[in-house]
Amino acid sequence: MPSAQTKRMTIGDFLLRRMAEAGIGHMFGVPGDYNLELLQQMQDSGVMTWVGNCNELNASYAADGYARLNGMGAFLVTNAVGAMSAINGVAGCYAEHVPVIAICGSIPLRSIDRSQGMHHTMADGTWDRFLAAFAQVTVAQARLTPYNAAIEIDRLILTSWREKLPVYIELPSDIACLEIEVPAEPLSLEQPPSDPERLRSCVSAIASHLSGAKSAAILVDLDVDRFGVADEVLELAEKMKLPVAACSTAKAVIDETSPCFVGTYNGKASAPETVAAVEDSECLLTIGYRPIEVTTGDFSAQLPADTIRLRSHSADVGIENFQAVTLKEVLRGVIDAVSPVAERTIRRPSMPALPETDGSAQLKQTAYWKAVQEYVKPGDVLLVDNGTSYALFGLQLPKGCTFVGSVNWGSIGYAVGALLGTLTAAPKRRHLLFIGDGSFQESAQELSTILRHDHKPVILLINNGGYTIERGYLGRDEHYNDVANWAYAQLPKVLCPETTARSFVVRTGDDLRKAMSAPNDTMIFIESVMDPHDIPAMIAASSNHGADIDYGPRGPHHRKGVQLLAD
């Protein structure tokens, strides 16, 4: 007889139950014969809502966007062909520290036991290729069996939540309806407690360094958001009157209207006040800092030699390394240990005034981003794809905004699928998608899913004939950086003829402002037509420097006239 602490459930129902207990209310994905059994169980139980996607890659993007606002996400695909289509998005989740459960309905266990050839395989008698592939881009993986399912499901979900990384589950199609004994109690999502002595010593060391420095500062990366410690960071900063800078990957994680916030730190590409606050501090506390060229001003960042490096479960303070300490407990301990500072001058960079432009003239990037700065409201969710939309980094966002982008991984087309995810996770907030024509064409079909669910985002698309950010690297006028010229603003009607979406094609600043004044009681799609050679100065500088790093002194980018340059 089962004990009081366990009960009988089918494997599929237990997996669905555990995901629901982890706060996942929606499943993205694409149906396939190997996963239909679990899909039917989901339909019968009603514990989760199915959100079907146009393809598996977009499903992984949507689960990523959903997890960023919801805490965790999940998607379901079929063996091999579905899983490999989604693997790019899963790799992005790993690079961006996003906890997503990737579930693959896979070939029956009996076929593995009997070495039977099956479709969606290599037909060579191998079964573990895709487990091995996902081992490169996930923190944990497992093929479920009736004997390991109860343990492995809990292990994988908890690991994903604790480490803020994706995991991969293969569910053979012939076991989802088999009953096993499972825990009766709900899944408890908790970080393991810190080692008491290590925590005390770590807190004491950090507090001593911060309190003893004449000038201290904090630099945050995306883990401040993933591990939910933005409030603690700001509380510590306000108590000690410390300047806080953010990497571009942590855009809007810290309230940009706070008197402690000193801007985005990007090496020498940063404002002088931001550089001084970070690089001249006697004691710099970094949280989750991971330097790459796009967050360091092409490696021009110069952090102090004795920088304190606080990570999710460890810390470096001076010559000491502290293991088994969790981020929130350390910050909470430091806040309680330090004394308040009554007064300390924090020099915040002033936002450069954008020049006035002729509203009747052809729309240019400068006028476009000036209008966007005025359009963004407190509490908005802003999704940015790779390209000239990165000019958003130069804007000051109002309080309560959430920034969603694939900055580290840099997968173009990410934001359309992610938009479906964020809309699903937080349908009552206003969602703004900033994207270029090249990125949009990568995943445009997911617009149909957004329309099917009657979501109401504002989509701001720049139509300038191709990959502008790449033209800044190389190929200013080459056809390989061109894309087909779609009738973008007509797509909502094409994909959903009965839609009430409002579409606009704008060519001047006046056109843009008029479109932005439209009521957002339905989808708004604004196609802004611009010159292919018009590029924001910060994007041109980044692309030009990036070409030097990518191609070296003998690269073709040294030829005259082959790069877009800032005006």
C-alpha positions in Angstrom: 0.0 0.0 0.0 1.3 3.5 -0.7 2.3 5.5 2.3 0.5 8.7 3.4 3.2 10.7 1.8 2.7 9.3 -1.7 0.0 8.6 -4.2 -0.5 7.0 -7.6 -0.4 9.2 -10.8 0.4 8.7 -14.4 3.9 10.0 -15.4 2.4 12.6 -17.7 0.0 13.9 -15.1 2.7 14.1 -12.5 5.0 16.1 -14.9 2.1 18.5 -15.6 1.3 18.8 -12.0 4.9 19.6 -11.0 5.2 22.2 -13.7 1.9 23.8 -12.5 3.3 23.8 -8.9 6.3 25.6 -10.2 4.1 28.4 -11.4 4.0 27.4 -15.1 0.4 28.0 -16.4 1.0 27.8 -20.1 2.8 25.4 -22.4 4.2 26.5 -25.8 5.1 24.1 -28.6 4.2 22.2 -31.7 2.2 18.9 -31.7 3.8 15.7 -33.1 2.9 12.1 -32.9 5.4 11.4 -30.1 4.0 14.1 -27.8 0.2 13.9 -28.5 -0.3 11.6 -25.5 1.0 14.3 -23.1 -0.9 16.9 -25.0 -4.2 15.0 -24.5 -3.4 14.6 -20.8 -2.9 18.3 -20.6 -6.2 18.9 -22.3 -8.0 16.4 -20.1 -6.6 17.7 -16.8 -6.8 21.4 -17.5 -3.9 22.1 -15.2 -2.1 24.1 -18.0 -3.1 26.0 -21.1 -1.7 25.0 -24.5 -0.3 27.8 -26.7 0.6 26.3 -30.0 3.3 27.9 -32.1 4.1 28.1 -35.8 7.4 26.4 -35.3 9.6 24.9 -32.6 12.2 27.7 -32.6 9.5 30.3 -31.9 8.1 28.0 -29.2 11.5 28.1 -27.4 11.6 31.9 -27.8 8.1 32.2 -26.4 8.9 30.1 -23.4 12.0 32.3 -22.8 9.9 35.5 -22.9 7.2 33.9 -20.7 9.8 32.8 -18.1 11.4 36.3 -17.8 8.1 37.7 -16.5 6.6 34.5 -14.9 9.7 33.0 -13.3 9.7 29.8 -15.3 8.5 28.6 -18.7 8.1 25.4 -20.7 7.6 24.1 -24.2 6.8 20.8 -25.8 8.1 19.4 -29.1 8.6 16.0 -30.8 11.7 13.8 -31.1 14.7 15.1 -33.0 13.2 17.2 -35.7 11.3 19.3 -33.2 14.0 19.3 -30.5 16.8 20.3 -32.9 14.6 23.1 -34.4 14.3 24.5 -30.8 17.8 24.0 -29.6 19.0 27.5 -30.7 16.3 29.0 -28.4 17.4 26.7 -25.6 21.0 27.7 -26.0 19.8 31.3 -25.7 18.1 30.5 -22.4 21.4 29.1 -21.2 23.3 32.2 -22.3 20.7 34.6 -20.8 20.1 32.6 -17.6 16.4 31.8 -18.2 14.8 28.8 -16.5 12.9 26.9 -19.2 11.7 23.3 -19.2 12.3 21.8 -22.7 10.1 18.7 -23.1 10.5 16.3 -26.0 8.0 13.6 -26.7 10.3 10.9 -27.8 10.3 7.4 -29.3 8.7 4.6 -27.3 10.8 2.8 -24.7 9.8 -0.5 -26.3 11.5 0.6 -29.5 14.7 1.3 -27.6 14.5 -2.0 -25.8 14.0 -3.9 -29.1 16.3 -1.7 -31.2 13.5 -1.0 -33.6 14.0 1.7 -36.2 11.7 4.7 -35.9 11.0 7.9 -37.8 12.6 11.1 -36.5 15.8 9.2 -35.8 19.0 8.6 -37.6 17.8 5.0 -38.4 21.2 3.7 -37.1 20.2 2.2 -33.8 21.4 5.1 -31.7 19.0 6.7 -29.1 21.1 9.2 -27.1 22.3 11.7 -29.8 19.8 14.4 -28.8 20.3 14.0 -25.1 24.0 14.5 -25.8 23.2 17.5 -28.0 21.1 19.2 -25.3 23.8 18.4 -22.7 25.8 21.2 -24.3 23.0 23.9 -23.8 21.2 22.8 -20.6 22.1 22.4 -17.0 20.5 18.9 -16.7 18.9 16.3 -18.9 17.1 13.0 -18.5 15.1 10.4 -20.4 12.2 9.5 -18.2 11.3 5.9 -17.4 8.7 4.4 -15.1 11.6 3.8 -12.6 13.2 7.3 -12.6 10.4 9.6 -13.5 9.3 10.7 -9.9 12.9 11.5 -9.0 14.1 13.0 -12.3 11.1 15.3 -12.8 11.6 16.9 -9.4 15.4 17.1 -9.9 15.2 18.8 -13.3 12.5 21.3 -12.3 14.3 22.3 -9.1 17.7 22.5 -10.8 16.2 24.8 -13.5 14.6 27.1 -10.9 17.6 27.2 -8.6 20.2 27.8 -11.2 18.0 29.9 -13.6 19.0 27.7 -16.6 17.1 25.5 -19.0 16.8 21.7 -18.7 15.8 19.0 -21.2 13.3 16.1 -20.6 12.7 13.3 -23.0 9.3 11.6 -22.4 8.9 8.4 -24.3 5.5 8.3 -25.9 4.5 4.9 -24.5 5.0 5.7 -20.8 3.1 9.0 -20.2 -0.1 7.1 -19.2 1.6 4.6 -17.0 1.0 5.0 -13.2 3.8 5.3 -10.7 4.0 6.2 -7.1 4.8 10.0 -6.6 5.2 12.4 -3.7 1.9 13.7 -2.5 3.2 17.0 -1.2 3.5 20.0 -3.5 6.9 20.9 -5.0 8.7 23.5 -2.9 10.8 26.0 -4.9 13.4 27.2 -2.4 17.1 28.0 -2.8 19.3 25.8 -0.6 20.2 27.7 2.6 23.7 29.1 2.8 26.4 27.5 5.0 26.0 29.6 8.2 29.7 30.2 8.8 30.5 31.0 5.2 27.5 33.3 5.1 28.6 35.2 8.2 32.2 35.5 7.0 31.2 36.6 3.5 28.8 39.2 4.8 31.4 40.5 7.2 34.0 40.8 4.5 31.8 42.6 2.1 30.4 45.0 4.7 33.9 45.8 5.9 35.1 46.6 2.4 32.1 48.8 1.6 32.1 50.6 4.9 35.9 51.3 4.8 35.9 52.8 1.3 35.7 56.5 0.6 34.1 55.7 -2.7 32.2 52.5 -3.4 29.8 51.5 -6.1 27.7 48.6 -7.4 27.7 47.2 -11.0 24.9 44.7 -11.8 24.4 42.2 -14.6 21.3 40.2 -15.5 21.4 37.8 -12.5 20.1 40.6 -10.4 16.8 40.2 -12.2 16.9 36.4 -12.6 17.5 35.8 -8.9 15.1 38.5 -7.8 17.4 40.8 -5.9 16.9 44.2 -7.5 15.1 45.5 -4.4 17.9 44.4 -2.2 20.5 46.1 -4.5 18.6 49.4 -4.4 18.0 49.1 -0.7 21.7 48.7 -0.1 22.6 51.5 -2.4 20.1 53.9 -0.8 21.2 53.0 2.7 24.9 53.7 1.9 24.3 56.3 -0.8 26.1 54.2 -3.4 26.0 54.8 -7.2 24.6 51.8 -9.1 25.5 51.1 -12.7 24.0 48.4 -14.9 25.4 46.4 -17.8 23.2 46.6 -21.0 22.1 43.0 -20.2 20.5 44.4 -17.0 18.7 47.3 -18.7 15.8 48.5 -16.5 16.5 46.0 -13.8 17.4 48.9 -11.5 14.9 51.8 -11.4 16.5 54.3 -13.8 14.8 57.2 -12.1 16.5 56.4 -8.8 19.0 59.1 -7.6 21.5 56.2 -7.1 21.4 55.0 -10.7 24.3 56.3 -12.7 23.6 54.7 -16.1 24.6 51.8 -18.3 28.2 50.8 -18.0 29.8 49.8 -21.3 33.5 50.5 -20.8 34.7 53.7 -22.5 31.5 53.9 -24.5 29.7 54.9 -21.2 29.0 58.4 -20.0 31.9 60.0 -18.1 30.0 60.0 -14.8 29.3 56.3 -15.2 32.9 55.5 -16.0 34.1 57.5 -13.0 31.6 55.8 -10.6 32.6 52.3 -11.6 36.3 52.5 -12.5 37.4 55.0 -9.9 35.7 53.4 -6.9 37.8 52.2 -4.0 35.4 49.3 -3.6 33.3 48.0 -6.5 30.7 45.3 -5.8 29.7 43.4 -8.9 26.7 41.1 -9.0 26.7 38.4 -11.7 29.1 40.3 -13.9 30.0 38.4 -17.2 32.1 40.6 -19.5 31.7 40.2 -23.2 32.5 42.7 -26.0 29.0 44.1 -26.2 28.9 44.9 -22.5 32.4 46.2 -22.1 32.7 48.7 -24.9 34.8 46.2 -26.9 36.8 45.2 -23.9 37.6 48.8 -22.8 36.1 48.2 -19.3 38.7 48.6 -16.5 37.3 47.4 -13.2 39.3 47.9 -10.0 41.7 45.1 -9.3 40.1 44.2 -5.9 36.6 44.2 -7.2 34.2 42.1 -5.1 32.5 39.5 -7.4 29.2 38.2 -6.0 27.5 35.4 -7.9 24.4 33.3 -7.5 25.9 30.9 -5.0 29.5 32.1 -4.4 31.6 35.2 -3.9 35.1 36.5 -4.3 36.2 39.1 -1.8 39.8 40.0 -1.9 41.8 36.7 -1.9 38.9 34.8 -0.3 36.4 32.7 -2.1 33.1 31.9 -0.4 31.1 28.9 -1.6 27.6 27.8 -0.5 26.3 31.3 -0.1 23.1 32.5 -1.9 22.8 35.9 -3.5 19.7 37.1 -1.6 21.0 36.0 1.8 24.3 37.7 1.2 22.8 41.0 0.2 20.3 40.8 3.0 23.1 40.2 5.4 25.2 43.1 4.1 22.2 45.5 4.3 21.7 44.6 7.9 25.4 44.8 8.7 26.4 48.2 7.2 25.6 51.6 8.9 23.6 54.1 7.0 25.4 57.0 5.3 23.7 60.3 5.8 25.1 62.1 2.7 27.3 61.3 -0.3 27.4 63.0 -3.6 26.3 60.8 -6.6 27.0 62.3 -10.0 24.3 61.1 -12.4 24.9 61.5 -16.1 22.4 63.9 -17.8 20.5 62.6 -20.7 21.7 64.3 -23.9 19.0 66.5 -25.4 17.9 65.1 -28.7 17.8 67.8 -31.4 14.6 69.2 -32.6 13.7 67.9 -36.1 11.4 68.9 -38.9 8.3 66.7 -38.5 7.5 66.9 -42.1 11.0 65.7 -43.3 11.9 62.1 -44.0 12.0 60.1 -40.8 15.5 59.6 -39.4 16.7 57.5 -36.5 17.3 60.5 -34.3 13.7 61.7 -34.6 12.5 58.1 -34.3 14.2 57.5 -30.9 13.2 60.9 -29.6 9.6 60.0 -30.2 10.1 56.6 -28.6 11.6 58.2 -25.5 8.4 60.3 -25.1 6.1 57.3 -25.9 7.4 54.8 -23.3 5.3 54.7 -20.1 6.0 53.4 -16.6 5.4 49.7 -16.3 5.9 49.0 -20.0 7.4 45.7 -21.2 10.0 46.5 -23.9 11.2 43.8 -26.2 14.2 44.5 -28.4 15.7 42.5 -31.2 19.3 42.7 -32.4 20.0 45.6 -34.7 19.4 49.4 -34.7 16.8 48.8 -32.0 19.7 48.6 -29.6 19.5 52.4 -29.6 17.0 51.8 -26.8 19.9 51.3 -24.5 20.6 55.1 -24.8 17.1 56.0 -23.5 16.2 56.5 -19.9 13.3 54.2 -19.1 10.5 55.1 -16.6 9.9 53.3 -13.4 8.6 49.8 -13.5 9.6 49.0 -17.1 10.8 45.5 -18.0 13.5 45.0 -20.7 13.6 41.8 -22.7 16.3 41.0 -25.2 18.8 38.4 -26.3 21.9 40.5 -25.7 24.5 37.8 -24.8 23.2 35.2 -27.3 22.2 37.7 -30.0 19.8 35.5 -32.0 18.0 37.7 -34.5 14.2 37.1 -34.6 14.1 36.2 -30.9 11.9 39.1 -29.9 8.8 38.1 -32.0 8.5 34.7 -30.3 9.4 36.2 -27.0 6.7 38.8 -27.4 4.1 36.0 -27.5 5.6 34.7 -24.2 5.6 38.0 -22.4 2.0 38.8 -23.6 0.9 35.4 -22.3 2.6 35.9 -18.9 1.5 39.5 -18.3 -1.5 40.3 -20.6 -2.5 43.4 -18.6 0.7 45.2 -19.2 1.6 47.2 -22.3 4.1 45.4 -24.5 6.2 47.3 -27.0 8.3 45.4 -29.6 11.2 47.2 -31.3 12.5 45.3 -34.3 14.0 45.8 -37.7 12.8 44.3 -41.0 15.7 41.7 -41.2 15.1 40.4 -37.7 11.3 40.4 -38.2 11.5 38.2 -41.3 13.2 35.4 -39.2 10.1 34.7 -37.1 7.3 36.8 -38.5 4.8 33.9 -38.7 4.4 34.0 -34.9 2.5 37.3 -35.4 -0.4 35.1 -36.4 -0.4 33.4 -33.0 -0.3 36.7 -31.3 -3.3 37.8 -33.3 -5.1 34.5 -32.8 -5.0 35.1 -29.0 -6.2 38.7 -29.5 -3.2 40.2 -27.8 -2.7 43.9 -28.1 1.0 44.8 -28.3 2.5 47.8 -30.0 4.9 46.6 -32.8 7.4 49.3 -34.0 9.2 48.0 -37.1 11.9 49.8 -38.9 11.8 49.1 -42.6 15.2 50.1 -44.1 15.8 47.3 -46.5 18.0 44.9 -44.6 20.6 44.3 -41.9 21.7 47.8 -40.9 23.8 46.7 -38.0 25.7 44.3 -40.3 26.3 47.2 -42.8 28.2 48.9 -40.0 30.5 45.8 -39.9 30.9 45.2 -43.6 28.9 45.3 -46.8 27.5 48.8 -46.7 25.9 48.4 -50.1 26.3 44.7 -50.7 23.2 42.6 -51.6 23.9 40.1 -48.9 22.7 42.6 -46.4 19.5 43.2 -48.2 16.1 41.6 -47.5 12.9 41.5 -49.5 10.7 44.5 -49.1 7.5 43.1 -47.5 4.2 45.1 -47.0 4.8 44.8 -43.3 1.9 46.9 -42.1 -0.5 44.7 -44.1 0.5 41.5 -42.4 -2.0 41.7 -39.5 -4.8 41.6 -42.0 -3.2 38.9 -44.1 -2.6 36.6 -41.1 -5.9 37.4 -39.4 -8.5 38.9 -41.8 -11.0 39.6 -39.1 -8.4 41.5 -36.9 -9.2 45.0 -35.6 -5.4 45.8 -35.5 -4.5 49.3 -36.4 -1.6 49.5 -39.0 0.4 52.5 -40.1 3.1 53.1 -42.6 5.0 56.2 -41.5 7.7 58.2 -43.4 7.9 61.4 -41.4 8.2 62.4 -37.8 4.6 63.8 -37.9 3.4 60.5 -39.3 5.0 58.6 -36.5 3.6 60.8 -33.7 0.1 60.5 -35.2 0.4 56.7 -35.3 1.7 56.7 -31.7 -1.4 58.6 -30.6 -3.7 55.8 -31.7 -5.6 54.1 -28.8 -4.1 50.8 -27.7 -7.3 48.9 -27.4 -6.1 46.6 -30.1 -2.8 45.7 -31.7 -0.9 48.7 -33.1 1.6 47.9 -36.0 3.8 50.8 -37.0 6.0 50.4 -40.0 8.6 53.2 -40.1 10.3 53.5 -43.6 13.8 54.9 -43.3 16.9 55.3 -45.5 19.1 52.1 -45.4 22.2 54.3 -44.7 20.7 56.0 -41.7 22.2 54.5 -38.5 22.3 55.6 -34.9 25.7 56.8 -33.9 26.1 54.3 -31.0 25.2 51.4 -33.3 27.6 52.5 -36.0 30.5 52.9 -33.5 29.8 49.5 -32.0 29.6 47.8 -35.4 32.8 49.5 -36.7 34.7 48.5 -33.6 33.2 45.0 -33.7 34.6 44.6 -37.2 38.1 45.4 -36.0 37.7 42.6 -33.4 36.1 40.1 -35.7 38.3 40.5 -38.8 41.6 41.9 -37.6 44.1 44.1 -39.3 43.9 42.2 -42.7 40.1 42.2 -42.8 38.1 43.5 -45.8 36.4 46.2 -43.6 39.5 48.4 -44.0 38.6 49.1 -47.6 37.2 52.6 -48.2 33.4 52.9 -48.2 32.5 49.3 -47.1 31.1 50.2 -43.7 28.2 52.4 -42.6 29.7 55.2 -40.4 28.1 57.5 -37.9 27.3 61.0 -39.2 
